[in-house]
Amino acid sequence: MKMISEAVYLHYLNSLLDGDKQQCVQIVINLVEQRVSIKEIYMELFQRSMYRIGQLWEKERCSIAKEHVATKITEGLIELVSENYLCSKKNGKIALVTCVDKEFHELGARMVAGFLQANGWDTLFAGSNTPANEILFMIRERNPELVGISISFYVNLSRLVKLINDIKNEFPFQTIIVGGQALAQDYSNIFAGIDDVTYITCLNGLEKYLAAIPE
């Protein structure tokens, strides 16, 4: 399997920091044409570069405006990659991917949705800042086999817990996966006692999780 070289990553990162969308698109198209895996592109290009930009912002070496431009470019590229890795063999299962209410960072959720699509799932992507009642309505209407919830800021942990409890109260057997930076500091134990709720740290973990689901 072809890997993304350090030179390609740095070229992409510098282009992203410059706001050079055309160059970023070309780099990604080249990787798609080389059939670099969707997981590799997501993790080693998109995720790695955005983490790096976040670090630069924290050190005041990158402006908020630049970070926002990079985010918007990345959003579009995630969709571009997702469209090129659609699975022709559907598994007949539906996944709802969303963020908690008041959560505005959705890049991780977008990548999870795209990765699920590449693995044969029909994916409903609700995106950022989705009210709990709307999520419950979609579950009621579409009956998904899997609900994925993303959370980036720890201040939204109470909203996450409430959302999971609301889902479980109405749909006690609903399978849920949760991920995001807010849980990186070992906050994942807040729902450890709830059945069918799994903390997924990254796409590698999601890949293993999906492989263990019976067909």
N, C-alpha and C positions, 0 to 999 in steps of 0.2 A: 504493500500500500504506500503510495507516494505521500511523503511528508512535506510540510511547509518549511522551507529553509529559513534561517535567520535573516538572510539578505532580503528575502521576499517580505518577511514580517516587518523589518525595519523600513523598507520602501513603502509598504502600506501604512505603517504608523506615521511616518513623516508626511505622506500625502494626506492622511486623515487630519493631522494637526494643521496642515496648510489649508484645509477645507477644499482640497482638490478632488471633487467628486468624480470627475471623469477618469482620473488616474486610479482612484480606488476601485471604480467599476471595472476598469480594464484588468487590474490585478486579479480581481475576483473571477471575472470571466475566464481568464487564463487558467485559474485553478479548477474551475468547473469543467473546462474542456479537457484538462488533464485527469479528470475524474478523481480528484482529491476528495476524500470522504466528507460528507456534510458535517460530521462530528468534528473532524479536524479543522475545517474552515470556521465553524462556530467557536470552538474552544481556543485554537491556537492563533486565530487571526482576530475575530471579532471580540471575544471575551478578553483575551490577553491585551489587545490594544486599548480597549476601554478601561480596563483596570489600570493600565499604565497612565492613561490620560487622567484618571481619577487621582492617582498618586501625584502627578504633576500639578494638578489643581490644588491639592492639599498643601503642596510646597510653594504655592503661589507662582508657579512657573507656567501656568496655563490659565487663561481667563475663562470665566463662566460662559461667555459667548462662544469661544472656541469649543468648549465641552459640549455645548448645545448643538453646534454645527456638526460635530463628530457624531453625536447621538443620532441626529436626523439622517445623516449619510448611512450610518450603520443600520438603522431601521429599514431603509430602502434596500440595502444589500442583503439583509436577512430574508426579505421577501423574494428577492431575485434568486438567491440560492435555493430557498424552499421550493420555488416553482420549477427549478431544474432537477430536483431530487424527489419529485412526487413518485410514490410507489404505484405501479400499475396493478399490483395484486393487493386488493383491499382485504382487511381481516374482518370487516363487518362490525367493527367496534367504534364507538364514539367517545371522544375525549373533549371535555370542556376545560379550557385553560384561561385563567383569569388572574387578576391582582386583587388584593383586598381594597376596600373602600379607603380613599385618601392616599392610596399608593400610586405614584405617578411614574415610576420607573418600570418599564415593561420590556426591556431588551431581553432579559432572561426568559420571561414568559413567551416572548416571540420565538426564541430559539427552541424552547421546549415544544411549542406547537409545531414548528417546522420539522423537528426531529421525529415527533410522533407521526406526522404526515408521511415522512420518508420511510416509516416503518409500517405503513399500511392503515393507519388510523384515519377516520374522518374527524377532523378537528374543528371545534368551535372556539375561536379566539375572541374572548370578551375584552381583553386588554386592561388598561390602567383604570383605576378609580371607579370600579364597578360596584354599585350598591348591593348590599347583601340580598335585599328582596328581589333584585333582578337576577342574581345568580340562582337563587332558589326557584324563580320562575323558569329559568332555562333548564334546570335539572328536571323540574316537573314536566316541562314540555317535551324535552328531547331524551330523557332517561339515559344519560351517558354512563358507560361502564367505568369511566375514570374522570375524576375532577382534579385538575392541577392548579395549585394556588401559589402565587409568587408574592414575596414580601421582602423589601429591601431595607426598610427602616424599622429599628426596634421599637420606636414610638408607636408603631401600628400593631404591636404584638397583641394587645387586648382586642383589637378588631379581628385579628386572625383567629384567636381563641373563640370569640363570639360567633364568627362565621362558621367555624367547624362545628361548634355546638348546635347552631341553627340548622345546619345541613343534617347532622346526625339525629336531631330531634324529629325531623320530618322524613328523613331517608336513612334509617339506622344502619342499613347494609351498604351504603354508598362508599365506594373505594376512593380514597383521597391521597394525593401526594402533595407535599409542600416543599418548597425550596426558596433560596434567596439569601442575600448577604446578611439580613437581619438575624438569621439563625446560626451564623458562622461562629458566634461566641457561646456555643453550647446552650442556646435557648430551646433547642429542639425537644427537650424533655417536658416542655409544657403540655404536649399532647401525647406523651408516651403511653398513657393508660387508656387511650381511646382506640377502639378496634378499627382496623382497616385504614389507619392514617400512617403514612410512611414519609420520613424525611429523606429527601434526595439531595445530595450535596453538589452533584455536577452531572453532565451528560454521560460520563462513564458509569455513574451510579444508575442513571435512568436506563441506560442500555442493558445493564445487568437485571434491573427490575423488570423490564419488558420481556427479556428472554425467559424469565421465570414464570411468566403468566401462561397458564394452560391455554392451548389453542381451542 
